[in-house]
Amino acid sequence: MQLLLNVIWLIFGGLWLALGYAVAGVVLAITVIGIPFAIASFRMANYALWPFGRRLVDEPGSGAFSAIGNVLWLLLAGWWLALGHILTGIAQCVTIIGIPLGIANFKLIPVSLFPLGKRIVDSDDRLPTRG
């Protein structure tokens, strides 16, 4: 079922969302200061491309730098990406088949606003370890 949802997701919005994250990552990577933000953006592009069967968890040990970085991210790129998730989620919820995809988009809004201090793990992992 996860494969089917991921393929439908990819066709009906996931590719465009992943491209949005990738473009934000390329723009942020232009400066040395933006490289940590670019890495977070590329990580989110990977997750936005194939989200079903994976989840985001808090990175242990992320602290004040992550919080400050998230505020900068919100101002530089986060609100644009969150707006993309909102608009795509609303469009997907128009059809019954698209409702699970729309809900997945709405679940991605908080992490699109504050991605630093998060990592992607398989949904099957009970206690994710750093790897």
C-alpha positions in Angstrom: 0.0 0.0 0.0 2.9 2.3 0.8 4.3 1.8 -2.7 0.9 2.7 -4.3 0.5 5.8 -2.2 4.1 6.9 -2.9 3.5 6.5 -6.7 0.3 8.4 -6.6 1.9 11.0 -4.4 4.8 11.4 -6.8 2.5 11.9 -9.8 0.0 14.3 -8.1 2.3 16.8 -6.3 5.3 15.1 -4.7 7.6 15.8 -7.6 6.7 19.5 -7.7 7.1 19.8 -3.9 10.5 18.0 -4.0 11.6 20.3 -6.8 10.6 23.3 -4.7 12.8 22.0 -1.8 15.6 21.3 -4.2 15.5 24.8 -5.7 15.5 26.3 -2.2 18.5 24.2 -1.4 20.4 25.3 -4.5 19.7 29.0 -3.7 20.7 28.6 -0.1 23.9 26.7 -1.0 25.2 29.8 -2.9 26.6 31.2 0.3 28.7 29.4 2.9 26.3 30.5 5.7 23.4 28.9 3.8 25.0 25.4 3.4 23.4 23.9 6.6 20.0 25.2 5.4 20.7 23.7 1.9 21.4 20.3 3.5 18.1 20.5 5.4 16.3 21.5 2.2 17.8 18.6 0.2 16.9 16.2 3.1 13.3 17.5 2.9 13.3 17.2 -0.9 14.1 13.5 -0.4 11.3 13.1 2.1 8.8 15.1 0.0 9.6 12.8 -3.0 8.7 9.5 -1.2 7.1 10.2 2.2 4.9 7.1 2.9 6.7 4.5 4.9 9.0 7.0 6.5 8.6 9.6 9.3 10.5 12.5 10.8 11.9 12.4 14.3 13.7 15.0 16.4 17.4 14.8 16.2 18.9 14.2 19.6 21.3 16.9 20.6 20.0 19.6 18.4 19.8 22.7 20.5 20.0 26.5 20.3 21.7 26.6 16.9 18.9 24.5 15.5 16.3 26.8 17.0 18.0 30.0 15.7 18.5 28.3 12.3 14.8 27.4 12.1 13.8 31.0 12.6 16.1 32.1 9.8 14.8 29.2 7.7 11.2 30.3 8.3 12.0 33.8 7.0 14.1 32.7 4.0 12.3 29.7 2.6 10.0 28.0 5.1 6.8 30.0 4.5 7.0 29.6 0.7 7.3 25.8 1.1 4.5 25.7 3.7 2.3 27.6 1.3 3.1 25.1 -1.4 2.0 22.3 1.0 -1.2 24.1 1.9 -2.2 24.8 -1.7 -1.3 21.3 -2.9 -3.1 19.7 0.1 -6.3 21.6 -0.6 -6.2 20.7 -4.2 -5.6 17.0 -3.4 -8.5 16.9 -0.9 -11.0 17.8 -3.6 -11.2 14.1 -4.6 -11.8 11.2 -2.3 -8.7 9.4 -3.6 -6.6 12.5 -2.9 -7.6 12.9 0.7 -4.8 10.8 2.2 -2.3 12.8 0.0 -3.8 16.1 1.2 -3.5 14.9 4.8 0.1 14.0 4.2 0.7 17.5 2.8 -0.8 19.1 5.9 1.4 16.9 8.1 4.5 18.2 6.2 3.7 21.9 7.0 5.3 22.0 10.4 8.5 20.5 9.2 8.6 22.7 6.1 8.5 25.6 8.5 11.1 24.2 11.0 13.2 21.4 9.4 16.5 21.8 11.3 16.9 19.3 14.1 14.9 16.6 12.3 15.9 13.4 10.6 14.1 10.8 8.4 13.7 7.3 9.6 11.7 4.3 8.4 8.2 4.0 9.9 9.1 0.5 11.1 11.9 1.7 13.4 10.8 1.6 17.0 13.8 3.3 18.5 15.7 5.0 15.7 19.4 5.2 16.2 21.8 7.6 14.6 23.2 6.1 11.5 
